[in-house]
Amino acid sequence: MDVKVGRDWKNGALGHTFIASFSGGKDSVLALYKAMKVGEAIGLIVMMEEEGQKSRSHGMPPELIHAQAKSIGLPVYTAPASWSEYERVFITLLEKAKSQGAEALVTGDLDMPEHGSWNEKVTKNVGLKLGMPLWGMDHREAVKEFINLGFVTIIVTVNLSLGMRVEDLGRTLTHEYIKELEVRGVDPCGEGGEFHTTVIDGPIFKQPIPIRKCEIMKDGEYAFLPLELN
């Protein structure tokens, strides 16, 4: 794959209608924001776990996902799937979006390899372009831009074996907090799986998402802060 293809990934939403892969976290929201500046969004793809009670990527309940989507003003394309069925179901949602006018898939990946990209594989399968507005960005610069734009996001999942602490759950990403994480050796984007976030406000939201923090849960090296609509 040559460098030109990589540049096309960065600008894949330019002038196109698109469907966005959406986790509700900072990277997918920043990618959506950037893509909406240059193309037209027609919806959000959210994959659910088999039971359909929480999202596959960030473990968010359906009502919170739909509240985010409503505030952004986009419909949700969603379906439950096991890991073994994930690709087939994802492609089915892409085909549905294409039939309704989508010309590209937008994702929030920063470090997708040029060779063997799963995103490129599934979009080629369906005949869509691929847009990754954050692709190749410096991790610190991506988080700084996100914060400077006025987005508000809180930590909802931490990996306790990768420098994160239970006390980090519920904290809001700020410039000061990012510096603290870096001092602790944590990637400011959490790209190593250190943490996940949920975005509750920002420039593409018509109103903030009213959330209630529930009781912290632990599972091995992970700790979670479940959120509910308030």
Backbone as CSV, one residue per row, in Angstrom:
resi,resn,N_x,N_y,N_z,CA_x,CA_y,CA_z,C_x,C_y,C_z
1,MET,0.847,-1.194,0.000,0.000,0.000,0.000,0.885,1.247,0.000
2,ASP,0.640,2.179,-0.898,1.510,3.351,-0.959,1.021,4.450,-0.028
3,VAL,1.840,5.505,0.068,1.527,6.584,1.006,0.263,7.318,0.605
4,LYS,-0.003,7.391,-0.706,-1.187,8.106,-1.174,-2.470,7.526,-0.590
5,VAL,-2.515,6.182,-0.468,-3.707,5.557,0.115,-3.891,6.025,1.548
6,GLY,-2.777,6.125,2.284,-2.844,6.621,3.640,-3.407,8.025,3.702
7,ARG,-2.983,8.887,2.798,-3.510,10.257,2.770,-5.004,10.257,2.464
8,ASP,-5.433,9.319,1.629,-6.851,9.211,1.325,-7.641,8.802,2.569
9,TRP,-7.074,7.954,3.391,-7.730,7.588,4.645,-8.008,8.828,5.482
10,LYS,-7.027,9.700,5.597,-7.145,10.891,6.423,-8.309,11.770,5.942
11,ASN,-8.493,11.813,4.631,-9.488,12.709,4.045,-10.636,11.953,3.380
12,GLY,-10.872,10.719,3.833,-11.839,9.867,3.155,-13.276,10.344,3.205
13,ALA,-13.604,11.220,4.153,-14.984,11.714,4.253,-15.204,12.988,3.430
14,LEU,-14.141,13.536,2.891,-14.218,14.815,2.192,-15.203,14.760,1.027
15,GLY,-16.265,15.566,1.125,-17.245,15.650,0.059,-18.183,14.459,-0.047
16,HIS,-18.214,13.606,0.989,-19.022,12.392,0.916,-20.042,12.315,2.056
17,THR,-21.129,11.583,1.802,-22.003,11.180,2.893,-21.349,9.988,3.580
18,PHE,-21.503,9.879,4.893,-20.792,8.811,5.590,-21.575,8.296,6.792
19,ILE,-21.234,7.075,7.171,-21.671,6.453,8.417,-20.444,6.402,9.321
20,ALA,-20.610,6.666,10.606,-19.463,6.711,11.508,-19.509,5.578,12.513
21,SER,-18.404,4.864,12.663,-18.278,3.872,13.726,-18.163,4.634,15.045
22,PHE,-19.037,4.322,15.991,-19.206,5.176,17.166,-19.140,4.366,18.452
23,SER,-18.217,4.753,19.344,-18.113,4.106,20.656,-18.681,4.983,21.760
24,GLY,-18.874,6.277,21.462,-19.279,7.236,22.488,-18.116,7.819,23.237
25,GLY,-16.897,7.350,22.906,-15.684,7.858,23.535,-15.040,8.968,22.737
26,LYS,-13.945,9.509,23.272,-13.350,10.726,22.729,-12.858,10.595,21.290
27,ASP,-12.218,9.478,20.938,-11.646,9.365,19.602,-12.731,9.304,18.529
28,SER,-13.758,8.504,18.766,-14.823,8.400,17.764,-15.585,9.718,17.641
29,VAL,-15.724,10.435,18.757,-16.434,11.727,18.718,-15.598,12.779,17.998
30,LEU,-14.293,12.822,18.250,-13.437,13.796,17.563,-13.391,13.497,16.065
31,ALA,-13.314,12.219,15.703,-13.312,11.854,14.286,-14.622,12.261,13.625
32,LEU,-15.741,12.045,14.323,-17.046,12.437,13.798,-17.107,13.949,13.603
33,TYR,-16.635,14.700,14.594,-16.608,16.160,14.497,-15.841,16.612,13.254
34,LYS,-14.656,16.046,13.057,-13.820,16.444,11.925,-14.476,16.060,10.600
35,ALA,-15.056,14.852,10.557,-15.692,14.399,9.322,-16.913,15.238,8.976
36,MET,-17.652,15.662,10.001,-18.849,16.480,9.764,-18.497,17.858,9.218
37,LYS,-17.253,18.281,9.384,-16.806,19.565,8.835,-16.618,19.491,7.316
38,VAL,-16.386,18.273,6.800,-16.043,18.141,5.376,-17.002,17.231,4.606
39,GLY,-17.872,16.512,5.330,-18.818,15.609,4.687,-20.150,15.634,5.420
40,GLU,-21.042,14.752,5.021,-22.387,14.712,5.621,-22.616,13.376,6.313
41,ALA,-22.844,13.408,7.614,-23.113,12.192,8.380,-24.564,11.771,8.209
42,ILE,-24.785,10.455,8.027,-26.169,9.968,7.954,-26.509,9.058,9.132
43,GLY,-25.516,8.707,9.960,-25.813,7.857,11.105,-24.569,7.360,11.808
44,LEU,-24.800,6.642,12.910,-23.725,6.104,13.744,-23.876,4.589,13.832
45,ILE,-22.782,3.862,13.645,-22.785,2.411,13.840,-22.292,2.101,15.240
46,VAL,-23.108,1.367,15.992,-22.736,0.945,17.345,-22.984,-0.552,17.461
47,MET,-21.927,-1.301,17.658,-22.051,-2.742,17.832,-22.305,-3.064,19.304
48,MET,-23.239,-3.985,19.546,-23.612,-4.360,20.899,-23.113,-5.770,21.218
49,GLU,-22.962,-6.068,22.521,-22.667,-7.433,22.934,-23.875,-8.332,22.647
50,GLU,-23.670,-9.645,22.743,-24.707,-10.593,22.322,-26.073,-10.306,22.911
51,GLU,-26.117,-9.946,24.197,-27.414,-9.738,24.857,-28.043,-8.390,24.501
52,GLY,-27.271,-7.507,23.858,-27.777,-6.202,23.481,-27.916,-5.219,24.625
53,GLN,-27.319,-5.547,25.790,-27.474,-4.699,26.969,-26.382,-3.649,27.118
54,LYS,-25.280,-3.809,26.380,-24.208,-2.811,26.416,-23.389,-2.880,25.148
55,SER,-22.717,-1.778,24.829,-21.953,-1.703,23.592,-20.713,-2.581,23.673
56,ARG,-20.308,-3.085,22.517,-19.178,-3.995,22.449,-17.872,-3.287,22.802
57,SER,-17.727,-2.026,22.417,-16.439,-1.346,22.595,-16.239,-0.786,23.998
58,HIS,-17.208,-0.022,24.506,-17.024,0.679,25.777,-18.010,0.261,26.864
59,GLY,-18.824,-0.759,26.586,-19.738,-1.245,27.609,-20.818,-0.257,28.009
60,MET,-21.268,0.570,27.058,-22.283,1.577,27.366,-23.688,1.008,27.199
61,PRO,-24.641,1.390,28.068,-26.021,0.935,27.915,-26.679,1.600,26.704
62,PRO,-27.640,0.916,26.073,-28.279,1.454,24.866,-28.891,2.840,25.070
63,GLU,-29.509,3.071,26.241,-30.166,4.372,26.448,-29.174,5.534,26.442
64,LEU,-27.953,5.294,26.901,-26.940,6.344,26.901,-26.437,6.608,25.485
65,ILE,-26.242,5.533,24.726,-25.832,5.668,23.326,-26.876,6.459,22.549
66,HIS,-28.132,6.118,22.746,-29.201,6.798,22.001,-29.345,8.258,22.457
67,ALA,-29.046,8.542,23.718,-29.072,9.930,24.184,-27.966,10.740,23.506
68,GLN,-26.790,10.151,23.376,-25.704,10.827,22.660,-26.113,11.081,21.204
69,ALA,-26.634,10.049,20.557,-27.022,10.161,19.154,-28.113,11.213,18.954
70,LYS,-29.092,11.235,19.862,-30.172,12.221,19.760,-29.632,13.628,19.910
71,SER,-28.692,13.811,20.851,-28.114,15.136,21.057,-27.297,15.571,19.846
72,ILE,-26.622,14.613,19.204,-25.853,14.915,17.996,-26.782,15.106,16.805
73,GLY,-27.929,14.426,16.849,-28.908,14.557,15.774,-28.761,13.521,14.680
74,LEU,-28.316,12.297,15.048,-28.106,11.245,14.060,-28.772,9.946,14.511
75,PRO,-29.255,9.150,13.556,-29.807,7.839,13.903,-28.698,6.843,14.219
76,VAL,-29.071,5.779,14.927,-28.107,4.737,15.292,-28.386,3.471,14.485
77,TYR,-27.338,2.952,13.859,-27.386,1.645,13.206,-26.733,0.676,14.192
78,THR,-27.515,-0.226,14.755,-26.966,-1.071,15.810,-27.440,-2.505,15.676
79,ALA,-26.608,-3.429,16.190,-26.970,-4.844,16.189,-26.090,-5.570,17.192
80,PRO,-26.629,-6.609,17.852,-25.812,-7.419,18.759,-24.998,-8.435,17.968
81,ALA,-23.830,-8.798,18.492,-23.005,-9.803,17.813,-21.958,-10.357,18.765
82,SER,-21.686,-11.654,18.642,-20.549,-12.255,19.335,-19.286,-11.847,18.589
83,TRP,-18.129,-12.082,19.187,-16.879,-11.750,18.488,-16.761,-12.541,17.193
84,SER,-17.215,-13.792,17.205,-17.089,-14.614,16.000,-17.987,-14.123,14.867
85,GLU,-19.085,-13.450,15.226,-20.024,-12.945,14.228,-19.838,-11.457,13.935
86,TYR,-18.916,-10.834,14.645,-18.769,-9.376,14.610,-18.609,-8.856,13.180
87,GLU,-17.660,-9.400,12.449,-17.375,-8.868,11.108,-18.571,-9.003,10.184
88,ARG,-19.213,-10.158,10.207,-20.367,-10.375,9.329,-21.486,-9.386,9.647
89,VAL,-21.769,-9.183,10.931,-22.843,-8.280,11.331,-22.474,-6.828,11.009
90,PHE,-21.212,-6.475,11.239,-20.757,-5.112,10.931,-20.925,-4.817,9.445
91,ILE,-20.552,-5.779,8.614,-20.694,-5.605,7.166,-22.164,-5.451,6.779
92,THR,-23.044,-6.198,7.445,-24.478,-6.066,7.181,-24.973,-4.652,7.473
93,LEU,-24.477,-4.061,8.579,-24.855,-2.681,8.909,-24.287,-1.701,7.888
94,LEU,-23.060,-1.957,7.420,-22.480,-1.101,6.382,-23.305,-1.167,5.096
95,GLU,-23.745,-2.356,4.750,-24.561,-2.511,3.533,-25.880,-1.757,3.665
96,LYS,-26.473,-1.803,4.861,-27.713,-1.061,5.099,-27.465,0.438,4.953
97,ALA,-26.354,0.912,5.547,-26.038,2.336,5.452,-25.784,2.745,4.006
98,LYS,-25.098,1.894,3.257,-24.832,2.205,1.850,-26.126,2.306,1.063
99,SER,-27.066,1.401,1.370,-28.349,1.423,0.662,-29.131,2.689,0.965
100,GLN,-28.793,3.341,2.081,-29.472,4.580,2.467,-28.633,5.821,2.166
101,GLY,-27.584,5.634,1.377,-26.850,6.793,0.867,-25.426,6.983,1.347
102,ALA,-24.950,6.144,2.256,-23.576,6.310,2.741,-22.571,5.987,1.640
103,GLU,-21.554,6.825,1.537,-20.480,6.608,0.560,-19.159,6.262,1.238
104,ALA,-19.084,6.448,2.565,-17.836,6.200,3.289,-18.133,5.772,4.715
105,LEU,-17.164,5.081,5.319,-17.181,4.761,6.743,-16.119,5.610,7.417
106,VAL,-16.489,6.277,8.511,-15.547,7.075,9.296,-15.270,6.365,10.613
107,THR,-13.992,6.259,10.994,-13.623,5.666,12.279,-12.653,6.596,13.017
108,GLY,-12.487,6.350,14.311,-11.632,7.195,15.144,-10.239,6.638,15.367
109,ASP,-9.782,5.724,14.510,-8.463,5.113,14.700,-7.331,6.118,14.476
110,LEU,-6.336,6.052,15.353,-5.131,6.873,15.196,-3.978,6.087,14.590
111,ASP,-3.849,4.820,14.963,-2.644,4.057,14.644,-2.899,2.858,13.744
112,MET,-3.922,2.914,12.926,-4.213,1.793,12.033,-3.037,1.553,11.090
113,PRO,-2.512,0.304,11.029,-1.374,0.028,10.136,-1.761,0.162,8.675
114,GLU,-0.809,0.571,7.850,-1.101,0.738,6.422,-1.403,-0.582,5.748
115,HIS,-0.790,-1.658,6.256,-1.006,-2.974,5.662,-1.903,-3.809,6.575
116,GLY,-2.863,-4.487,5.993,-3.720,-5.381,6.762,-4.768,-4.681,7.604
117,SER,-5.220,-3.508,7.165,-6.229,-2.762,7.917,-7.587,-3.462,7.847
118,TRP,-8.154,-3.800,9.032,-9.477,-4.411,9.067,-10.517,-3.442,8.520
119,ASN,-10.385,-2.171,8.860,-11.333,-1.167,8.373,-11.360,-1.127,6.850
120,GLU,-10.174,-1.164,6.242,-10.125,-1.135,4.781,-10.731,-2.409,4.190
121,LYS,-10.486,-3.528,4.847,-11.025,-4.810,4.379,-12.554,-4.774,4.308
122,VAL,-13.193,-4.316,5.384,-14.664,-4.354,5.413,-15.272,-3.285,4.502
123,THR,-14.627,-2.127,4.390,-15.188,-1.098,3.499,-15.054,-1.513,2.037
124,LYS,-13.940,-2.142,1.689,-13.784,-2.634,0.312,-14.811,-3.710,0.011
125,ASN,-15.102,-4.542,0.993,-16.091,-5.608,0.836,-17.445,-5.042,0.437
126,VAL,-17.773,-3.872,0.997,-19.087,-3.264,0.761,-19.060,-2.239,-0.374
127,GLY,-17.876,-1.757,-0.712,-17.768,-0.732,-1.751,-17.891,0.680,-1.210
128,LEU,-17.404,0.885,0.036,-17.388,2.217,0.638,-15.962,2.754,0.710
129,LYS,-15.837,4.062,0.746,-14.553,4.683,1.032,-14.295,4.605,2.535
130,LEU,-13.041,4.813,2.930,-12.673,4.779,4.340,-12.115,6.131,4.759
131,GLY,-12.711,6.702,5.815,-12.222,7.972,6.345,-11.771,7.819,7.792
132,MET,-10.514,8.134,8.054,-9.993,8.103,9.421,-9.319,9.455,9.700
133,PRO,-10.121,10.455,10.100,-9.602,11.822,10.263,-8.457,11.952,11.265
134,LEU,-8.352,11.014,12.216,-7.307,11.103,13.248,-6.081,10.272,12.887
135,TRP,-6.124,9.592,11.759,-5.072,8.641,11.415,-3.700,9.323,11.365
136,GLY,-2.756,8.764,12.141,-1.391,9.288,12.145,-1.169,10.496,13.034
137,MET,-2.217,10.975,13.715,-2.049,12.141,14.585,-1.186,11.790,15.796
138,ASP,-0.422,12.768,16.253,0.278,12.630,17.522,-0.771,12.498,18.630
139,HIS,-0.567,11.556,19.531,-1.576,11.274,20.544,-1.852,12.477,21.443
140,ARG,-0.814,13.144,21.856,-1.002,14.313,22.718,-1.761,15.412,21.974
141,GLU,-1.397,15.632,20.701,-2.065,16.678,19.917,-3.543,16.363,19.718
142,ALA,-3.876,15.088,19.548,-5.275,14.703,19.371,-6.086,15.030,20.619
143,VAL,-5.539,14.703,21.790,-6.258,14.974,23.038,-6.345,16.478,23.295
144,LYS,-5.265,17.195,23.018,-5.274,18.650,23.207,-6.341,19.297,22.327
145,GLU,-6.440,18.868,21.080,-7.444,19.434,20.182,-8.848,19.129,20.700
146,PHE,-9.059,17.902,21.144,-10.350,17.487,21.683,-10.768,18.387,22.843
147,ILE,-9.854,18.620,23.768,-10.155,19.450,24.939,-10.356,20.911,24.529
148,ASN,-9.491,21.413,23.648,-9.583,22.808,23.222,-10.884,23.112,22.486
149,LEU,-11.440,22.109,21.817,-12.705,22.303,21.102,-13.893,22.424,22.057
150,GLY,-13.683,22.052,23.317,-14.750,22.176,24.302,-15.502,20.898,24.594
151,PHE,-14.985,19.753,24.127,-15.636,18.482,24.451,-15.388,18.136,25.919
152,VAL,-16.371,17.484,26.515,-16.275,17.047,27.912,-16.419,15.537,27.936
153,THR,-15.424,14.851,28.493,-15.475,13.392,28.554,-14.940,12.907,29.887
154,ILE,-15.493,11.806,30.362,-15.058,11.280,31.656,-14.539,9.848,31.495
155,ILE,-13.634,9.480,32.390,-13.039,8.144,32.381,-14.053,7.141,32.931
156,VAL,-14.324,6.078,32.151,-15.313,5.083,32.592,-14.737,3.676,32.728
157,THR,-13.570,3.427,32.138,-12.912,2.128,32.257,-11.420,2.345,32.431
158,VAL,-10.801,1.615,33.342,-9.344,1.711,33.522,-8.747,0.312,33.601
159,ASN,-7.521,0.197,33.086,-6.744,-1.029,33.233,-5.735,-0.787,34.342
160,LEU,-5.931,-1.453,35.456,-5.123,-1.209,36.651,-3.692,-1.718,36.502
161,SER,-3.433,-2.522,35.479,-2.080,-3.031,35.261,-1.270,-2.135,34.336
162,LEU,-1.892,-1.047,33.839,-1.218,-0.165,32.874,-1.108,1.272,33.390
163,GLY,-0.945,1.430,34.691,-0.700,2.753,35.252,-1.933,3.516,35.684
164,MET,-3.117,2.948,35.460,-4.348,3.614,35.861,-4.766,3.154,37.257
165,ARG,-5.612,3.958,37.900,-6.056,3.691,39.268,-7.577,3.761,39.331
166,VAL,-8.138,3.115,40.338,-9.585,3.186,40.537,-10.023,4.642,40.693
167,GLU,-9.168,5.456,41.325,-9.495,6.869,41.564,-9.605,7.685,40.271
168,ASP,-9.096,7.132,39.167,-9.209,7.837,37.884,-10.628,7.779,37.324
169,LEU,-11.391,6.788,37.737,-12.755,6.654,37.226,-13.594,7.873,37.600
170,GLY,-14.291,8.402,36.612,-15.137,9.570,36.846,-14.446,10.904,36.636
171,ARG,-13.119,10.872,36.440,-12.409,12.129,36.227,-12.620,12.636,34.803
172,THR,-12.610,13.957,34.656,-12.776,14.598,33.355,-11.413,14.844,32.722
173,LEU,-11.312,14.602,31.429,-10.048,14.873,30.745,-9.825,16.380,30.642
174,THR,-8.740,16.848,31.218,-8.317,18.247,31.125,-6.838,18.249,30.758
175,HIS,-6.324,19.419,30.403,-4.898,19.518,30.087,-4.044,19.123,31.296
176,GLU,-4.469,19.533,32.467,-3.718,19.218,33.683,-3.716,17.711,33.956
177,TYR,-4.873,17.098,33.764,-4.987,15.664,34.016,-4.151,14.869,33.007
178,ILE,-4.138,15.327,31.750,-3.338,14.658,30.723,-1.857,14.688,31.099
179,LYS,-1.403,15.829,31.611,-0.006,15.921,32.051,0.270,14.942,33.183
180,GLU,-0.687,14.829,34.092,-0.540,13.886,35.214,-0.419,12.454,34.706
181,LEU,-1.249,12.099,33.737,-1.200,10.752,33.186,0.142,10.477,32.514
182,GLU,0.644,11.471,31.793,1.925,11.291,31.106,3.062,11.094,32.098
183,VAL,3.020,11.822,33.204,4.037,11.644,34.251,3.991,10.210,34.785
184,ARG,2.802,9.639,34.825,2.629,8.260,35.290,2.939,7.234,34.214
185,GLY,3.308,7.697,33.025,3.660,6.787,31.943,2.480,6.278,31.149
186,VAL,1.352,6.967,31.262,0.134,6.553,30.563,-0.009,7.327,29.261
187,ASP,-0.304,6.633,28.169,-0.550,7.288,26.885,-1.727,8.249,27.038
188,PRO,-1.585,9.513,26.605,-2.657,10.498,26.813,-3.953,10.165,26.086
189,CYS,-3.875,9.300,25.065,-5.081,8.867,24.360,-5.593,7.534,24.866
190,GLY,-4.840,6.889,25.748,-5.241,5.561,26.197,-5.186,4.529,25.088
191,GLU,-4.326,4.760,24.094,-4.293,3.877,22.924,-3.718,2.506,23.223
192,GLY,-3.074,2.358,24.376,-2.578,1.048,24.767,-3.598,0.262,25.566
193,GLY,-4.835,0.771,25.625,-5.880,0.106,26.392,-5.910,0.524,27.848
194,GLU,-5.200,1.630,28.166,-5.136,2.071,29.555,-6.489,2.528,30.090
195,PHE,-7.279,3.202,29.254,-8.581,3.702,29.713,-9.522,3.923,28.541
196,HIS,-10.819,3.992,28.868,-11.852,4.375,27.906,-12.660,5.521,28.508
197,THR,-13.288,6.287,27.625,-14.034,7.465,28.069,-15.452,7.463,27.493
198,THR,-16.307,8.296,28.087,-17.632,8.584,27.539,-17.779,10.097,27.429
199,VAL,-18.129,10.557,26.237,-18.275,11.999,25.986,-19.697,12.430,26.348
200,ILE,-19.802,13.506,27.129,-21.131,13.941,27.583,-21.505,15.348,27.117
201,ASP,-20.573,16.038,26.452,-20.906,17.380,25.947,-19.835,17.805,24.951
202,GLY,-20.176,18.826,24.151,-19.217,19.336,23.181,-19.903,20.011,22.019
203,PRO,-19.117,20.513,21.061,-19.659,21.353,19.986,-20.630,20.658,19.038
204,ILE,-20.634,19.328,18.964,-21.624,18.684,18.091,-22.846,18.190,18.871
205,PHE,-22.869,18.438,20.182,-24.016,18.057,21.010,-24.962,19.242,21.167
206,LYS,-26.243,19.003,20.914,-27.229,20.075,21.080,-27.466,20.394,22.554
207,GLN,-27.312,19.384,23.413,-27.410,19.587,24.856,-26.536,18.547,25.553
208,PRO,-26.061,18.854,26.768,-25.241,17.890,27.509,-26.032,16.622,27.821
209,ILE,-25.322,15.515,27.986,-25.962,14.258,28.352,-26.027,14.180,29.875
210,PRO,-27.236,14.138,30.439,-27.353,14.063,31.908,-27.058,12.651,32.398
211,ILE,-25.964,12.496,33.122,-25.575,11.154,33.546,-25.527,11.042,35.066
212,ARG,-25.711,9.810,35.527,-25.566,9.489,36.943,-24.506,8.414,37.051
213,LYS,-23.530,8.647,37.932,-22.453,7.678,38.127,-22.918,6.590,39.085
214,CYS,-22.753,5.336,38.666,-23.176,4.200,39.480,-21.996,3.633,40.265
215,GLU,-22.230,2.542,40.925,-21.196,1.950,41.771,-20.082,1.335,40.926
216,ILE,-18.841,1.618,41.298,-17.675,1.103,40.581,-17.633,-0.417,40.678
217,MET,-17.280,-1.048,39.552,-17.180,-2.505,39.484,-15.758,-2.887,39.094
218,LYS,-15.308,-4.044,39.569,-13.976,-4.544,39.229,-14.087,-5.933,38.613
219,ASP,-13.182,-6.176,37.654,-13.120,-7.482,37.011,-11.665,-7.734,36.638
220,GLY,-10.960,-8.472,37.496,-9.546,-8.734,37.255,-8.746,-7.449,37.274
221,GLU,-8.024,-7.174,36.190,-7.190,-5.969,36.134,-7.955,-4.731,35.688
222,TYR,-9.251,-4.882,35.476,-10.069,-3.752,35.019,-11.002,-3.255,36.123
223,ALA,-11.282,-1.953,36.069,-12.302,-1.354,36.922,-13.197,-0.490,36.036
224,PHE,-14.488,-0.480,36.342,-15.471,0.195,35.500,-16.343,1.132,36.326
225,LEU,-16.730,2.236,35.711,-17.704,3.148,36.290,-18.940,3.136,35.406
226,PRO,-19.960,2.339,35.738,-21.176,2.333,34.921,-21.877,3.690,35.013
227,LEU,-22.448,4.099,33.879,-23.198,5.345,33.820,-24.637,5.054,33.440
228,GLU,-25.540,5.856,33.983,-26.949,5.785,33.599,-27.428,7.188,33.268
229,LEU,-28.493,7.272,32.478,-29.102,8.577,32.233,-29.734,9.080,33.523
230,ASN,-29.554,10.347,33.799,-30.092,10.930,35.022,-31.495,11.487,34.754
